[in-house]
Amino acid sequence: MGHARAQRERRSNHRVDLDGRAVVFQRGDHVGQYTLENISAGGAMVSGDRDLRPGHLVHLLIDLETGEEPMSVTGSVRRVRDQNNGVGLAIAFPVLTADQEDAIHNAVLRALLRRDTDRAHLPLLVFEPRRRVREEIESEIRSFGLPVAGVDSLADAVRELEDEETEYAGLVIHSVTHDARSMEVIEFFTRSEDLRTVILPEPNGTLCERAERLAKLPQVRVPRIWSRSELRRALT
């Protein structure tokens, strides 16, 4: 029972960004149309123009834009946040039917699969100043069948990461961990953009102080470089 309950709780709390919209009603009156930011079996976050008070019950007609029929659910406004051009509403789903829960889980799974598929086709960006080392890293990544691009300067790395027309599956770094300026910029991107970052340690497995601090972030991986299986897991 404990394992099953834990599984249900994990599924309920697994939120993912989805394309969709929600038409909100309160006491039978139309409140407005909101953009669906994310959803799980436990609730959803929507954004729109009209504010609602926490604790109020609402009725939502949710279109997940997956080709399925819109879903009708009842929720409770838990919290409200101000946004630049409107408000965000966190709405909990206290009671869902089995069909509603399955529909949400299926939509979340489809979104995760689509995101993983998209990521698999995105290149990894290697930032390594030393040409020979960079080429070795790129060759190792290609041996896994993964696309890769490389830069040798901080300016080029920033240009690539800021380019709105270019998207990367993650950033791979090695010797730049010893450069304070580079690590300051990398840490900014890793934190602010939730950028998946792979740090290749020294041959003896050690990391410098700045790299150790960055490695504590959940989106950062530090594989054992002599383990191809661990390296591949970190890169994919």
BELZIVEN-V535879 format. One line per field, one symbol per residue. ss: DSSP state (A for helix, B for strand, O for the rest). A space follows every 50 residues. Layout:
# BELZIVEN-V535879
ss->???
This chain:
# BELZIVEN-V535879
ss->OAAAAAAAAAAAAOOBBOOOBBBBBBOOBBBBBBBBBBBBOOBBBBBBOO OOOOOOBBBBBBBOOOOOOOBBBBBBBBBBBBBOOBBBBBBBOOOOOAAA AAAAAAAAAAAAAAAAAAAAOOOBBBBOOOAAAAAAAAAAAAOOOOOBBB BOOAAAAAAAAAOOOOOOOBBBBOAAAAOAAAAAAAAAAAAAOOOOBBBO OOOOOOOOAAAAAAAOOOOBBOOOOOOAAAAAAAAO
